[in-house]
């Protein structure tokens, strides 16, 4: 699965990248702005998204675009889960910082399983 990492704190971004790669996923990024994230959306299956981004935009605003326009699943990774607000609608998970490797890998595993299930359903509908 292709995982887009949207995080403006470099050390956290690198940690998310390591966890995703060790779980067997291909990573895209990390990126730190909405513009950068949207530029990579077409190539992504799921995005790990922080709420506060380098360009001052909200990760929740980005999530709406990724989900609605690009069909990218979103997992929030944030130090302020109470601030996710309306952006949580359609998100697969909200993970609080500090996070564990197991929590991130488990959320990615669930996202992959959900994508496979949806893909199987759409194949049947097309036949």
PEVENMO-V351867 format. One line per field, one symbol per residue. psi: psi as a letter, one per 20 degrees, with the letter a starting at -180 (. if undefined). A space follows every 10 residues. Layout:
psi = ???
This chain:
psi = qooponpiog hgghgggggg ghjjqpqpbq rjrgggghhi hhjqhqpopq gprhjiqphh gggggggghi kpqpopoqim hijgchihoi qhropqqqrq ghgghghhgh ggghggghgg ghgghh.
